Amino acid sequence: MLATAFENYCTGLEIDNMDSILNRYSEIVKRLNKSYWDIEDEDEHGYLVGSLGRHTVFVKIVVANI
C-alpha cells in the first residue's frame, strides 16, 4: 500500500513534455532579448530556475520492448 502510494506520487512528478517546455523557454528568451537588447539570441539572458535549472527534474523514461 505504501509502495503503491509512493510510486503514484513519483509518477505524478514526472515531466513528459520536456521538449515543449524547452521550446517555449527559448521562444520567450528570444522575444525578451529582441525587445530589450535588440539581439536574436535564445540563450543569452535566459536562466532556468527550479528543478529544471538544477537538473533534478523527473523526466519520464519510455522503455521500448525489444
FIKOLTI-497336 format. One line per field, with one value per residue (C-alpha): residue number from 1; z negated, y, x. Coordinates in steps of 0.2 Angstrom, whole numbers, plus 5000, padded with zeros to 4 digits. Example, Ala and Ser with C-alpha at 12.3 -4.5 7.8 and 13.67 -1.06 7.14 Angstrom:
REM FIKOLTI-497336
num	(1;2);
zz	(4961;4964);
yy	(4978;4995);
xx	(5062;5068);
***
This chain:
REM FIKOLTI-497336
num	(1;2;3;4;5;6;7;8;9;10;11;12;13;14;15;16;17;18;19;20;21;22;23;24;25;26;27;28;29;30;31;32;33;34;35;36;37;38;39;40;41;42;43;44;45;46;47;48;49;50;51;52;53;54;55;56;57;58;59;60;61;62;63;64;65;66);
zz	(5000;4995;5010;5022;5015;5017;5034;5039;5031;5041;5057;5054;5053;5070;5084;5101;5111;5109;5127;5127;5111;5118;5134;5125;5114;5130;5138;5123;5120;5139;5138;5122;5130;5146;5136;5123;5130;5149;5151;5159;5146;5137;5124;5119;5103;5100;5084;5080;5062;5050;5054;5072;5069;5056;5067;5054;5064;5065;5084;5090;5097;5110;5112;5128;5128;5140);
yy	(5000;5012;5007;5010;5027;5032;5025;5035;5051;5049;5046;5062;5072;5065;5078;5071;5087;5092;5097;5108;5117;5120;5126;5138;5144;5148;5157;5168;5172;5176;5188;5197;5198;5206;5218;5224;5221;5220;5203;5187;5175;5162;5158;5175;5182;5166;5157;5141;5140;5127;5108;5112;5123;5112;5097;5087;5086;5069;5065;5051;5037;5027;5009;5000;4982;4974);
xx	(5000;5014;5024;5010;5006;5024;5025;5009;5017;5033;5023;5014;5031;5037;5038;5033;5033;5051;5054;5038;5044;5062;5055;5043;5058;5068;5054;5052;5070;5072;5057;5064;5081;5074;5063;5076;5093;5089;5098;5091;5099;5088;5101;5108;5100;5090;5090;5081;5075;5069;5071;5074;5088;5096;5094;5084;5068;5059;5059;5048;5058;5050;5057;5055;5051;5064);
***
